[in-house]
Amino acid sequence: YAAGLLPESGRAFTVSRNEILAWDVASAEEQFRFGTGNPSGHAATIWSLAVSPDQEMLASGDAAGRVLLWTVDGELLRELGGATNRVNALVFSADGAHLLAASDDGQTIRWEVDTGRILTIYSGGQGAVTSVDIDPDSLRVLTGHSNGLARLWTIDGTLLQTLEGHEGPINAVAFSPASRAQALTASDDGTARQWNLNTGGHVRTFTGHE
């Protein structure tokens, strides 16, 4: 359900049920696996992975709502509590200081990575949160939802915009790296949409997906 890549070390991570597998990219050979061997590891299926920007840590989220933080060598660092249902997406902030999780429990949680402390809970929508992104400046958060809406928040949890237009659940959201005012969403309705985040308006629709 999830994968991660460490370009500098040539290592990749994939998921097999409740285990994380580490691979050598050049040889395509498995190096080691972790997750279930640790008594505090995942018992439920892992649904999401995220690699920290410095490529020193890996976050994993499972179907039971557990979020665990690991070294890239498979050592468990800590559990990040708060989610109560399947964790659909994880993302680190650009500076690696924060981790965000989107969950089927209808909430998105932002933690301080060093301490595991919950900083913000983004909630108020109906249905599952399927995807999440944080902008490069760590000032805004974008969430995608199973009801077809996307929501733009301040980092502290104030709702700025609700982006309406999709006719199916949103599967992915992303801030534009080129413009702080642009974002993209992708949906089960077979379309991707570009948005103006200053106005909440729809810019264009990308069709042709099946």
Secondary structure, 3 states (H helix, E strand, C coil): CCEEEECCCCEEEEEECCEEEEEECCCCEEEEEECCCCCCCCCCCEEEEEECCCCCEEEEEECCCCEEEEECCCCEEEEECCCCCCEEEEEECCCCCEEEEEECCCCEEEEECCCCCEEEEECCCCCCEEEEEECCCCCEEEEEECCCCEEEEECCCCEEEEECCCCCCEEEEEECCCCCCEEEEEECCCCEEEEECCCCEEEEEECCCC
